[in-house]
Amino acid sequence: MQEQTLEIPAQIGWEYGVLVIKGEVQIDGQTFTQDELAKFEPIQTASRLRIHAQAGSHIMLLGGEPLPHPTLIWWNFVADHQTALEKAVADWNSGHPRFGNINISGTTFTRLIAPKISAKIG
């Protein structure tokens, strides 16, 4: 990709994020580089997201309606309350089938142990 400015139509009421996979982008005068996430608050008026990307940059655009409740994040888990997070940690660490089998023949993938939640989150 050549250096360019992207203008993407934005849906009113939606939240957006831009994850920089590779390279560097500027959004609203702020620079974001590889592995950084730029978050846009819910769009209140008809608008376009304006992203200036340096040559060779790769980005992932995320977006959608905001969730109607607070969101808690712990390690690789997302839930709307702490009890659900604690259950996810316990299920993951015990190899519960709801997370599937990641130990795939011919790969080096192994299940990492999730850290225990030691305090109230959120």
Summary of the structure (lengths in Angstrom):
residues: 122
radius of gyration: 18.5
end to end distance: 39.7
largest distance: 50.5
contacts: 271
relative contact order: 0.19
helix: 12%
strand: 39%
